[in-house]
Amino acid sequence: MRSILIGLIALAASCAPAFAQTINPGAQRFAHIVLVDTGMFEQAIGAAKEQLGPSFRQGYQNAPWATGLDADKRAKVGAYVDTIPDLLSAALMEALPEIETAVATAYSRELKPQEADQIANYLGSEDGLAFLKAATGVALSTYKSGGRRPSSAEMMATLTPKQQASLNAFARTPGGRAFTRVGGNKARTIMRDAIAKDVMPAKVPALRARIRTDLCAIIGDPCLVPMP
C-alpha cells in the first residue's frame, strides 16, 4: 500500500525505460490479485486523494501566476484545482492494466515460474485473500494516521486461527519463501517503479497539458500558467 502511495506522489518522474514483455502466468495472477482482487490499488488512490488534495490547492494558489488574479478568478482556479486529484485518480485507474503488466513483468524476473504459481495459488485462495486484505487494511490505517506501523504479530491477530495456520503452512513452501524474498523493500520498489517509471511518465505530459488548458480557459488572456 505505502509503495503505491509513493508511486502516486512520484507521477511526474521523467524517463520511462521500456519494460520487457516476458511474463509468466503465475506472476500475472500474483500482480492481479494484489492490485485488483484485494482492492489495494483503488484504496491507495483514495487515500492519496485525501492527503494530496489540500497540498495541490495551496501549491497552485500560491504560485506566482496566481497571485495577481482577481478574487473571482482565484476562486474559480481554486475550485478547479480541487478536481485535479480526481483527474489523477482517473488517469491511474485507466492505466491500471499497464501497471499490472509492469508489476507482473518485474515479478517474472524475480520469481521462478513454479514459485509464482504457488504464490498466486495461495494468495488467490480464501485464506490468502484474507491475509492480503488484512495487510492492506493495516497499511491504509497506518498511512492515514501517520502513526506507528503495527507489528506482524498485531496484523496476524486480525486473522482467524485457520487463516493463521494456512499462512504459516504457506510460508514453509518454496513459494512462501519466495514471497518473503520479494516482499518488504523489494515489493515497494517494484510497485513504485511500475507506476512512476514504467507507466505514468508517458501519460503525465498530456495530463499536464489538459490542466494548463483548463486553467487558461478560466484565467483568460494573458495566461501565465507555465507550459507543461
Disulfide bonds with the S-S distance in Angstrom:
Cys216-Cys223 1.96
